[in-house]
Amino acid sequence: MLAPSTDLIAVPGYAPTLGALVAMLTYTRATTVAAVGGLTPADLDHQHDAAANPIGALLAHVGAIEWSLLTWTLEGGQPAAQEWAEWGPLLRLGPDAWAAARGRPLEEHLARLAAVRARTLARLQDVDDAWLEGHPSLPWMRSAATHLWAWYHVMEDELSHRGQIRWLRARLPAAGAA
């Protein structure tokens, strides 16, 4: 069992370990938002090369990964058809995700990220630290991962893509770089 620690960051409204998770999710998102500040729709849609993910698609994918784990681990499973149509194409990066994310201004990407995060934070208030040790029923997982591992993956995926975003931003055409 996870033992509460006084070394963890206390976040009001959450059990101790969940509070630390929330603090890490919050920091991760803040660094992602900072990495895209001032980008234009053209910047967000720019592809460095034919195989590169555009920054906008990476942002949309980050939101889709969180939405997916939120749906499966905190909301009981199978997503509604309307939500699946909206988020599903963004789960796997590639041409379908690029098309689904294309043309969106930064404000829209950030609003979608904020909306899914607000939903996540609200649902995390409904569980306790013991929940983190439970094993979610995730159709794509082959191992007996815990809820904590699943939510670590949300951060790990976002941090990885934030690195890609920074790399891509530094290589935007000079006229469009912010």
Secondary structure, DSSP 8 states (H G I E B T S, - for coil): -----TTS---TTS-HHHHHHHHHHHHHHHHHHHHHTT--HHHHH--SSTT---HHHHHHHHHHHHHHHIIIIIS-S---HHHHHHHGGGTS-SHHHHHHHTT--HHHHHHHHHHHHHHHHHHHTTS-GGGGGS----TT--S---HHHHHHHHHHHHHHHHHHHHHHHTTS-TTT--
